[in-house]
Amino acid sequence: MLAKTKGIVFRLTPYGDTSVIVNMFTDQFGLQSYIVNGVRSQTKKSKIALYQPLTLLDLVVYHKENGNIMRIKEVKCYHPYQSLSQQVNKSAIALFINEILNKSVKDQTHTVELYEFISNSMMILDNHPKPENFHLIFLLGLSRHLGFAPNQTSEVLGVHWMDEQEERLLEQLLRMDYQDELTLSYAQRQALLSSLIRFYQTHIDGFGDLKSLPVLQEVLR
């Protein structure tokens, strides 16, 4: 059947000579895979930009329950990013967020709410004047939608130790939203990030290490 949905691209995989398989999270159907033919050919080269990771799309798709790989009838980007590819710090944060999403978002029941959180977060990042702590708040916000949000610092830290000042900062972070400001040194930001990554590793099977982390750490010095 034909269906309208919004989607955010998670991953792009070349397929054959000119096609791609696009994995994306949709507000109506959760995680879906679509094959798109011809977008890597010379005549349709520009359309490949629509399927880059984290692109926000309006879609009309051919949907079949329990289908593996489906097709897209119509597609357009509904929020072209203005600064994500222009500002190095935002590009590094976006790369990190994309890896987090690929590792942690599975099939969900509340797909609309999760989609709105992710898409709204990306639009806020695109316009954020001071994004240095954005990824920390994103991790905590995403955990709420994935069902393991912490209410206190001990739930994040588990058996690990954090000095008193950093734990106070973590407590503040638990109550923050994107518009709130928190002054952190590089060392404090890295300590908080390490704790949140361990927190995710504890709750998500096979989460593993993050390839984007060294890039993020270097850029946000």
LOKOLMAR-195605 format. One record per residue: z, x, y of N, C-alpha, C, O in turn; residue in three letters. Coordinates in steps of 0.05 Angstrom, whole numbers. Layout:
<dogus>
[[Z; X; Y]; [Z; X; Y]; [Z; X; Y]; [Z; X; Y]; 'ALA']
...
</dogus>
This chain:
<dogus>
[[0; 17; -24]; [0; 0; 0]; [0; 17; 25]; [9; 40; 24]; 'MET']
[[-11; 7; 47]; [-10; 21; 72]; [17; 15; 86]; [27; -7; 86]; 'LEU']
[[29; 36; 98]; [55; 33; 111]; [57; 51; 135]; [46; 73; 135]; 'ALA']
[[71; 42; 155]; [76; 58; 179]; [103; 72; 176]; [122; 59; 166]; 'LYS']
[[105; 96; 184]; [130; 111; 183]; [129; 134; 202]; [107; 142; 211]; 'THR']
[[152; 144; 209]; [154; 169; 225]; [161; 191; 206]; [174; 186; 185]; 'LYS']
[[153; 215; 212]; [159; 238; 194]; [163; 263; 210]; [153; 267; 231]; 'GLY']
[[179; 281; 198]; [182; 308; 209]; [175; 328; 187]; [185; 326; 164]; 'ILE']
[[157; 346; 193]; [147; 365; 173]; [169; 385; 165]; [181; 397; 183]; 'VAL']
[[173; 388; 139]; [192; 408; 129]; [178; 433; 120]; [187; 455; 124]; 'PHE']
[[155; 430; 107]; [142; 453; 95]; [112; 448; 91]; [103; 425; 86]; 'ARG']
[[96; 469; 95]; [67; 468; 92]; [59; 488; 71]; [66; 511; 72]; 'LEU']
[[43; 479; 51]; [34; 496; 29]; [4; 495; 26]; [-7; 473; 22]; 'THR']
[[-10; 517; 29]; [-39; 517; 24]; [-46; 507; -4]; [-32; 513; -23]; 'PRO']
[[-68; 492; -5]; [-77; 481; -31]; [-107; 483; -32]; [-121; 471; -15]; 'TYR']
[[-117; 497; -52]; [-146; 500; -54]; [-156; 517; -31]; [-142; 532; -18]; 'GLY']
[[-182; 513; -25]; [-195; 529; -3]; [-189; 519; 25]; [-186; 535; 43]; 'ASP']
[[-187; 493; 28]; [-185; 482; 55]; [-163; 461; 59]; [-160; 451; 81]; 'THR']
[[-148; 455; 38]; [-128; 434; 39]; [-100; 444; 41]; [-95; 468; 37]; 'SER']
[[-81; 426; 47]; [-53; 434; 47]; [-37; 411; 34]; [-46; 388; 33]; 'VAL']
[[-13; 418; 24]; [6; 398; 16]; [29; 400; 36]; [41; 421; 40]; 'ILE']
[[35; 377; 48]; [55; 375; 69]; [80; 361; 58]; [78; 338; 49]; 'VAL']
[[102; 374; 58]; [128; 362; 51]; [142; 354; 77]; [146; 370; 95]; 'ASN']
[[148; 328; 79]; [162; 319; 103]; [183; 298; 96]; [183; 286; 75]; 'MET']
[[201; 295; 116]; [221; 274; 113]; [213; 251; 131]; [209; 255; 155]; 'PHE']
[[211; 227; 119]; [203; 203; 134]; [226; 184; 137]; [245; 184; 122]; 'THR']
[[224; 168; 159]; [246; 150; 164]; [246; 126; 144]; [267; 114; 141]; 'ASP']
[[223; 120; 132]; [222; 97; 114]; [225; 104; 85]; [236; 89; 69]; 'GLN']
[[216; 128; 77]; [215; 135; 49]; [229; 161; 41]; [227; 169; 18]; 'PHE']
[[243; 173; 60]; [257; 198; 54]; [237; 221; 50]; [217; 222; 64]; 'GLY']
[[243; 239; 31]; [225; 261; 26]; [200; 253; 12]; [200; 238; -8]; 'LEU']
[[177; 262; 23]; [151; 255; 12]; [133; 279; 13]; [136; 297; 30]; 'GLN']
[[113; 280; -4]; [93; 301; -4]; [65; 288; -1]; [59; 268; -14]; 'SER']
[[49; 299; 17]; [23; 289; 22]; [2; 311; 20]; [7; 333; 29]; 'TYR']
[[-21; 305; 8]; [-43; 324; 8]; [-61; 317; 31]; [-69; 294; 36]; 'ILE']
[[-69; 337; 46]; [-87; 334; 69]; [-111; 352; 65]; [-108; 376; 64]; 'VAL']
[[-134; 340; 62]; [-158; 355; 56]; [-173; 364; 81]; [-173; 351; 102]; 'ASN']
[[-184; 388; 79]; [-203; 397; 100]; [-191; 409; 125]; [-206; 418; 142]; 'GLY']
[[-164; 409; 128]; [-153; 418; 153]; [-154; 448; 157]; [-149; 458; 179]; 'VAL']
[[-160; 463; 136]; [-162; 492; 139]; [-191; 501; 141]; [-196; 525; 140]; 'ARG']
[[-209; 482; 143]; [-237; 489; 147]; [-242; 495; 176]; [-226; 488; 193]; 'SER']
[[-264; 508; 182]; [-271; 516; 210]; [-275; 491; 227]; [-268; 491; 251]; 'GLN']
[[-287; 470; 216]; [-293; 446; 232]; [-269; 430; 240]; [-270; 416; 260]; 'THR']
[[-247; 432; 225]; [-223; 416; 231]; [-199; 434; 235]; [-176; 426; 229]; 'LYS']
[[-203; 458; 244]; [-182; 478; 245]; [-159; 469; 263]; [-136; 474; 257]; 'LYS']
[[-165; 455; 285]; [-145; 448; 304]; [-124; 429; 292]; [-101; 428; 301]; 'SER']
[[-132; 413; 272]; [-113; 393; 261]; [-91; 405; 245]; [-71; 392; 239]; 'LYS']
[[-93; 431; 238]; [-72; 443; 223]; [-46; 444; 239]; [-24; 445; 228]; 'ILE']
[[-48; 444; 265]; [-25; 445; 283]; [-7; 420; 279]; [17; 422; 284]; 'ALA']
[[-18; 398; 270]; [-2; 374; 266]; [17; 377; 243]; [37; 362; 241]; 'LEU']
[[13; 396; 225]; [29; 398; 201]; [46; 424; 200]; [55; 432; 179]; 'TYR']
[[51; 435; 224]; [69; 458; 225]; [98; 448; 223]; [104; 425; 231]; 'GLN']
[[116; 464; 211]; [144; 456; 207]; [157; 445; 233]; [155; 456; 254]; 'PRO']
[[171; 423; 229]; [187; 409; 249]; [170; 392; 268]; [181; 381; 287]; 'LEU']
[[144; 390; 264]; [128; 372; 281]; [136; 343; 275]; [140; 335; 253]; 'THR']
[[138; 328; 297]; [146; 300; 295]; [121; 282; 296]; [105; 284; 314]; 'LEU']
[[118; 265; 275]; [93; 251; 271]; [97; 221; 269]; [116; 211; 257]; 'LEU']
[[78; 206; 280]; [74; 178; 274]; [52; 177; 253]; [31; 189; 255]; 'ASP']
[[58; 162; 231]; [40; 162; 208]; [33; 134; 198]; [49; 115; 200]; 'LEU']
[[9; 132; 188]; [2; 109; 170]; [-6; 122; 144]; [-24; 139; 142]; 'VAL']
[[9; 115; 123]; [6; 129; 97]; [-1; 109; 75]; [5; 86; 76]; 'VAL']
[[-13; 120; 54]; [-16; 105; 29]; [9; 110; 13]; [13; 133; 3]; 'TYR']
[[26; 90; 10]; [51; 94; -4]; [52; 80; -31]; [43; 57; -33]; 'HIS']
[[62; 94; -51]; [65; 83; -77]; [92; 91; -87]; [99; 115; -88]; 'LYS']
[[109; 72; -95]; [135; 78; -106]; [133; 97; -129]; [117; 93; -148]; 'GLU']
[[150; 117; -129]; [150; 138; -150]; [125; 154; -152]; [120; 168; -172]; 'ASN']
[[108; 153; -131]; [85; 170; -130]; [93; 199; -124]; [113; 204; -111]; 'GLY']
[[78; 218; -134]; [84; 247; -130]; [73; 258; -104]; [88; 266; -86]; 'ASN']
[[47; 258; -102]; [33; 268; -78]; [14; 246; -68]; [-3; 237; -83]; 'ILE']
[[19; 238; -43]; [3; 216; -32]; [-14; 225; -9]; [-16; 249; -3]; 'MET']
[[-27; 206; 4]; [-46; 213; 25]; [-39; 199; 52]; [-25; 179; 52]; 'ARG']
[[-49; 211; 73]; [-44; 201; 100]; [-70; 189; 111]; [-91; 201; 109]; 'ILE']
[[-68; 165; 122]; [-91; 152; 133]; [-94; 159; 163]; [-116; 165; 172]; 'LYS']
[[-72; 157; 178]; [-72; 163; 206]; [-48; 180; 213]; [-27; 177; 202]; 'GLU']
[[-52; 197; 233]; [-30; 215; 241]; [-33; 223; 270]; [-55; 228; 279]; 'VAL']
[[-10; 223; 284]; [-10; 235; 311]; [18; 245; 317]; [38; 235; 306]; 'LYS']
[[19; 266; 333]; [45; 277; 342]; [56; 260; 365]; [42; 256; 385]; 'CYS']
[[81; 250; 362]; [91; 233; 383]; [110; 248; 402]; [118; 237; 423]; 'TYR']
[[117; 273; 396]; [132; 289; 416]; [122; 318; 414]; [134; 334; 399]; 'HIS']
[[102; 326; 429]; [93; 354; 429]; [115; 371; 442]; [124; 365; 465]; 'PRO']
[[124; 391; 428]; [146; 408; 439]; [135; 424; 462]; [113; 433; 463]; 'TYR']
[[153; 428; 482]; [146; 442; 506]; [156; 471; 506]; [143; 488; 518]; 'GLN']
[[178; 476; 493]; [190; 503; 496]; [197; 517; 469]; [204; 540; 469]; 'SER']
[[195; 503; 447]; [204; 515; 421]; [188; 540; 414]; [199; 559; 403]; 'LEU']
[[162; 539; 420]; [145; 562; 413]; [144; 582; 437]; [134; 605; 433]; 'SER']
[[154; 575; 460]; [153; 592; 483]; [178; 609; 487]; [176; 631; 498]; 'GLN']
[[201; 599; 479]; [226; 613; 483]; [236; 624; 456]; [239; 609; 437]; 'GLN']
[[241; 650; 456]; [247; 664; 431]; [273; 653; 418]; [274; 650; 394]; 'VAL']
[[293; 648; 435]; [318; 638; 424]; [315; 611; 411]; [326; 606; 389]; 'ASN']
[[299; 593; 423]; [295; 567; 411]; [278; 569; 386]; [282; 554; 367]; 'LYS']
[[258; 587; 386]; [242; 591; 362]; [259; 600; 338]; [255; 591; 316]; 'SER']
[[278; 618; 344]; [295; 628; 322]; [314; 606; 312]; [318; 604; 288]; 'ALA']
[[324; 590; 330]; [341; 568; 322]; [325; 548; 306]; [335; 538; 286]; 'ILE']
[[301; 542; 314]; [284; 523; 300]; [278; 533; 272]; [278; 518; 253]; 'ALA']
[[272; 559; 270]; [266; 571; 243]; [290; 568; 225]; [288; 561; 201]; 'LEU']
[[314; 573; 236]; [339; 570; 221]; [343; 541; 212]; [350; 536; 189]; 'PHE']
[[340; 522; 231]; [344; 494; 225]; [324; 485; 203]; [332; 470; 185]; 'ILE']
[[299; 494; 205]; [280; 486; 185]; [288; 496; 157]; [285; 481; 137]; 'ASN']
[[299; 520; 155]; [308; 530; 129]; [332; 514; 119]; [333; 508; 95]; 'GLU']
[[350; 508; 137]; [373; 491; 129]; [364; 464; 118]; [374; 455; 98]; 'ILE']
[[345; 452; 132]; [336; 425; 123]; [323; 427; 96]; [327; 410; 79]; 'LEU']
[[306; 447; 91]; [293; 450; 65]; [313; 455; 42]; [308; 447; 20]; 'ASN']
[[335; 467; 48]; [355; 473; 28]; [374; 450; 23]; [385; 447; 1]; 'LYS']
[[379; 433; 43]; [401; 415; 41]; [393; 385; 40]; [408; 369; 29]; 'SER']
[[370; 378; 51]; [363; 349; 52]; [348; 342; 27]; [327; 353; 21]; 'VAL']
[[360; 324; 11]; [348; 314; -13]; [341; 285; -9]; [341; 275; 14]; 'LYS']
[[336; 270; -30]; [331; 242; -26]; [356; 228; -16]; [378; 232; -27]; 'ASP']
[[353; 212; 5]; [376; 200; 17]; [373; 169; 17]; [351; 159; 15]; 'GLN']
[[396; 156; 19]; [395; 126; 20]; [392; 117; 50]; [378; 98; 55]; 'THR']
[[406; 130; 68]; [404; 122; 97]; [383; 139; 111]; [389; 155; 128]; 'HIS']
[[358; 134; 103]; [337; 152; 113]; [332; 149; 143]; [326; 168; 157]; 'THR']
[[334; 124; 153]; [328; 120; 182]; [349; 135; 199]; [341; 148; 218]; 'VAL']
[[374; 132; 192]; [395; 146; 207]; [392; 176; 206]; [395; 190; 226]; 'GLU']
[[386; 187; 183]; [383; 215; 180]; [358; 225; 195]; [359; 245; 209]; 'LEU']
[[336; 210; 193]; [312; 217; 207]; [317; 217; 238]; [309; 236; 252]; 'TYR']
[[331; 197; 247]; [336; 196; 276]; [354; 219; 285]; [350; 230; 307]; 'GLU']
[[373; 227; 269]; [390; 249; 276]; [373; 275; 278]; [375; 289; 298]; 'PHE']
[[357; 280; 258]; [341; 305; 258]; [321; 305; 281]; [319; 324; 295]; 'ILE']
[[306; 283; 284]; [285; 282; 305]; [297; 283; 333]; [287; 297; 350]; 'SER']
[[319; 269; 337]; [332; 270; 363]; [343; 297; 369]; [342; 307; 392]; 'ASN']
[[353; 310; 348]; [364; 338; 352]; [342; 356; 361]; [346; 373; 378]; 'SER']
[[318; 354; 348]; [296; 372; 355]; [286; 367; 384]; [279; 386; 398]; 'MET']
[[286; 343; 392]; [277; 337; 420]; [298; 347; 440]; [291; 356; 461]; 'MET']
[[324; 345; 432]; [344; 356; 450]; [342; 386; 452]; [344; 397; 473]; 'ILE']
[[338; 399; 429]; [335; 428; 429]; [311; 436; 447]; [313; 456; 462]; 'LEU']
[[290; 422; 445]; [266; 428; 461]; [271; 428; 491]; [259; 443; 506]; 'ASP']
[[291; 411; 499]; [297; 409; 528]; [323; 421; 536]; [331; 420; 559]; 'ASN']
[[337; 434; 517]; [364; 443; 522]; [364; 469; 540]; [349; 487; 534]; 'HIS']
[[379; 469; 562]; [379; 492; 579]; [395; 516; 568]; [389; 539; 575]; 'PRO']
[[415; 511; 551]; [432; 532; 540]; [436; 527; 510]; [456; 516; 502]; 'LYS']
[[417; 536; 493]; [417; 528; 465]; [433; 547; 447]; [431; 545; 423]; 'PRO']
[[448; 567; 458]; [460; 588; 441]; [478; 577; 420]; [481; 590; 399]; 'GLU']
[[492; 554; 425]; [510; 543; 405]; [498; 519; 391]; [512; 506; 375]; 'ASN']
[[473; 513; 396]; [461; 488; 386]; [462; 487; 356]; [468; 466; 345]; 'PHE']
[[456; 509; 342]; [454; 509; 313]; [481; 503; 300]; [483; 492; 278]; 'HIS']
[[503; 511; 313]; [530; 506; 303]; [536; 476; 303]; [546; 465; 284]; 'LEU']
[[529; 464; 326]; [534; 435; 328]; [515; 419; 309]; [523; 399; 298]; 'ILE']
[[491; 429; 306]; [472; 416; 288]; [483; 417; 259]; [481; 396; 246]; 'PHE']
[[493; 439; 250]; [504; 441; 223]; [526; 421; 218]; [527; 408; 197]; 'LEU']
[[544; 417; 237]; [565; 398; 234]; [554; 370; 235]; [563; 353; 220]; 'LEU']
[[535; 364; 253]; [523; 337; 254]; [509; 330; 229]; [511; 308; 219]; 'GLY']
[[493; 349; 218]; [479; 344; 193]; [498; 339; 170]; [492; 322; 153]; 'LEU']
[[520; 354; 169]; [539; 350; 147]; [550; 321; 147]; [556; 311; 125]; 'SER']
[[552; 309; 170]; [561; 281; 171]; [541; 262; 157]; [549; 244; 143]; 'ARG']
[[516; 267; 161]; [495; 250; 149]; [491; 257; 120]; [481; 240; 105]; 'HIS']
[[499; 281; 111]; [497; 288; 83]; [522; 281; 67]; [523; 284; 43]; 'LEU']
[[543; 272; 81]; [566; 261; 67]; [589; 280; 62]; [606; 274; 46]; 'GLY']
[[589; 303; 76]; [612; 321; 71]; [623; 332; 98]; [631; 356; 100]; 'PHE']
[[623; 315; 118]; [632; 324; 145]; [662; 332; 144]; [678; 318; 133]; 'ALA']
[[669; 355; 157]; [697; 363; 158]; [711; 348; 181]; [700; 343; 202]; 'PRO']
[[736; 341; 176]; [753; 329; 197]; [772; 349; 209]; [783; 345; 231]; 'ASN']
[[777; 371; 196]; [795; 392; 206]; [786; 419; 197]; [770; 422; 178]; 'GLN']
[[796; 440; 210]; [786; 467; 205]; [790; 476; 177]; [774; 491; 166]; 'THR']
[[812; 468; 164]; [818; 477; 137]; [796; 468; 117]; [792; 482; 97]; 'SER']
[[783; 446; 123]; [761; 437; 105]; [737; 455; 107]; [722; 458; 87]; 'GLU']
[[733; 467; 130]; [711; 486; 133]; [718; 513; 121]; [702; 525; 107]; 'VAL']
[[742; 522; 127]; [750; 549; 119]; [756; 552; 89]; [751; 573; 77]; 'LEU']
[[767; 531; 77]; [774; 533; 48]; [795; 555; 44]; [816; 555; 57]; 'GLY']
[[788; 573; 26]; [807; 596; 20]; [802; 619; 39]; [817; 639; 37]; 'VAL']
[[783; 618; 57]; [777; 640; 74]; [795; 640; 99]; [805; 619; 107]; 'HIS']
[[797; 663; 111]; [815; 667; 134]; [799; 670; 159]; [777; 681; 159]; 'TRP']
[[810; 660; 182]; [798; 664; 208]; [820; 668; 228]; [841; 656; 225]; 'MET']
[[816; 686; 247]; [838; 692; 265]; [844; 667; 283]; [828; 649; 285]; 'ASP']
[[867; 667; 295]; [878; 643; 308]; [859; 634; 331]; [855; 610; 334]; 'GLU']
[[849; 652; 346]; [831; 644; 369]; [805; 632; 358]; [796; 612; 369]; 'GLN']
[[794; 644; 338]; [769; 633; 327]; [773; 606; 314]; [756; 589; 315]; 'GLU']
[[797; 602; 302]; [802; 576; 289]; [805; 555; 311]; [797; 532; 307]; 'GLU']
[[817; 562; 334]; [818; 543; 356]; [790; 536; 366]; [785; 513; 373]; 'ARG']
[[773; 555; 367]; [745; 550; 375]; [731; 532; 355]; [716; 514; 363]; 'LEU']
[[736; 537; 329]; [725; 520; 309]; [735; 491; 312]; [720; 472; 308]; 'LEU']
[[760; 488; 318]; [772; 461; 322]; [758; 447; 345]; [752; 423; 344]; 'GLU']
[[752; 462; 367]; [737; 450; 389]; [709; 442; 381]; [699; 421; 388]; 'GLN']
[[697; 460; 365]; [669; 455; 356]; [667; 430; 340]; [646; 416; 342]; 'LEU']
[[687; 423; 324]; [686; 399; 307]; [684; 374; 324]; [675; 353; 314]; 'LEU']
[[692; 375; 349]; [692; 351; 366]; [669; 351; 387]; [668; 334; 403]; 'ARG']
[[652; 371; 385]; [632; 375; 406]; [606; 360; 400]; [599; 354; 377]; 'MET']
[[591; 355; 421]; [564; 344; 419]; [545; 364; 433]; [555; 383; 445]; 'ASP']
[[519; 359; 432]; [500; 378; 443]; [504; 384; 473]; [498; 406; 482]; 'TYR']
[[513; 364; 488]; [515; 368; 517]; [540; 383; 524]; [543; 392; 547]; 'GLN']
[[559; 387; 506]; [584; 401; 512]; [579; 431; 512]; [562; 441; 497]; 'ASP']
[[594; 445; 528]; [592; 474; 530]; [617; 488; 518]; [639; 478; 522]; 'GLU']
[[612; 510; 505]; [634; 526; 494]; [626; 555; 497]; [606; 564; 487]; 'LEU']
[[643; 570; 511]; [636; 598; 516]; [645; 615; 492]; [669; 615; 485]; 'THR']
[[626; 629; 480]; [632; 645; 456]; [620; 673; 460]; [599; 676; 471]; 'LEU']
[[635; 692; 450]; [624; 719; 448]; [605; 720; 424]; [604; 702; 408]; 'SER']
[[589; 741; 423]; [571; 744; 400]; [587; 744; 374]; [579; 731; 354]; 'TYR']
[[609; 759; 373]; [625; 761; 348]; [637; 734; 341]; [637; 727; 317]; 'ALA']
[[646; 719; 360]; [658; 693; 355]; [636; 674; 344]; [641; 658; 325]; 'GLN']
[[613; 674; 356]; [591; 657; 347]; [583; 663; 318]; [578; 645; 302]; 'ARG']
[[583; 689; 311]; [575; 697; 284]; [597; 689; 264]; [591; 682; 241]; 'GLN']
[[622; 691; 272]; [644; 684; 255]; [643; 654; 249]; [647; 646; 226]; 'ALA']
[[638; 638; 269]; [637; 609; 265]; [613; 602; 248]; [614; 585; 230]; 'LEU']
[[590; 615; 253]; [566; 610; 237]; [570; 617; 207]; [562; 602; 189]; 'LEU']
[[583; 640; 203]; [588; 648; 175]; [606; 628; 160]; [601; 622; 137]; 'SER']
[[625; 618; 174]; [643; 598; 162]; [628; 572; 155]; [632; 560; 134]; 'SER']
[[610; 564; 173]; [595; 539; 168]; [575; 543; 146]; [570; 524; 130]; 'LEU']
[[563; 566; 144]; [544; 571; 122]; [559; 571; 96]; [549; 560; 76]; 'ILE']
[[582; 584; 94]; [599; 583; 70]; [606; 554; 63]; [606; 547; 39]; 'ARG']
[[612; 538; 83]; [618; 510; 79]; [595; 495; 66]; [599; 480; 48]; 'PHE']
[[571; 500; 75]; [547; 489; 63]; [543; 499; 35]; [536; 483; 17]; 'TYR']
[[547; 525; 31]; [543; 536; 4]; [562; 524; -16]; [556; 521; -40]; 'GLN']
[[586; 516; -7]; [606; 503; -24]; [598; 475; -32]; [603; 467; -54]; 'THR']
[[584; 461; -14]; [578; 433; -19]; [550; 427; -30]; [545; 405; -40]; 'HIS']
[[532; 447; -28]; [505; 442; -37]; [497; 461; -59]; [496; 485; -54]; 'ILE']
[[492; 451; -82]; [485; 468; -105]; [459; 483; -100]; [440; 472; -90]; 'ASP']
[[460; 509; -106]; [436; 525; -103]; [428; 531; -75]; [405; 539; -69]; 'GLY']
[[447; 528; -56]; [440; 533; -28]; [432; 562; -23]; [412; 567; -9]; 'PHE']
[[446; 581; -34]; [438; 609; -33]; [440; 621; -5]; [453; 611; 13]; 'GLY']
[[425; 643; -2]; [425; 658; 24]; [402; 647; 42]; [384; 634; 32]; 'ASP']
[[404; 654; 67]; [385; 645; 87]; [368; 668; 97]; [378; 687; 109]; 'LEU']
[[342; 666; 93]; [324; 687; 101]; [322; 689; 132]; [317; 710; 143]; 'LYS']
[[326; 666; 145]; [323; 665; 174]; [348; 675; 189]; [347; 679; 213]; 'SER']
[[370; 679; 175]; [395; 686; 188]; [393; 713; 203]; [402; 714; 226]; 'LEU']
[[383; 735; 191]; [381; 760; 207]; [365; 757; 233]; [373; 769; 253]; 'PRO']
[[344; 742; 232]; [328; 737; 257]; [345; 723; 278]; [345; 731; 301]; 'VAL']
[[359; 702; 270]; [376; 687; 288]; [398; 704; 300]; [403; 703; 324]; 'LEU']
[[411; 720; 283]; [432; 738; 292]; [422; 758; 312]; [436; 764; 332]; 'GLN']
[[398; 769; 308]; [387; 789; 326]; [379; 777; 352]; [385; 789; 374]; 'GLU']
[[367; 754; 352]; [357; 741; 376]; [379; 732; 394]; [377; 733; 419]; 'VAL']
[[401; 721; 382]; [423; 710; 398]; [444; 730; 405]; [467; 723; 411]; 'LEU']
[[438; 755; 405]; [457; 776; 414]; [463; 773; 443]; [479; 788; 454]; 'ARG']
</dogus>
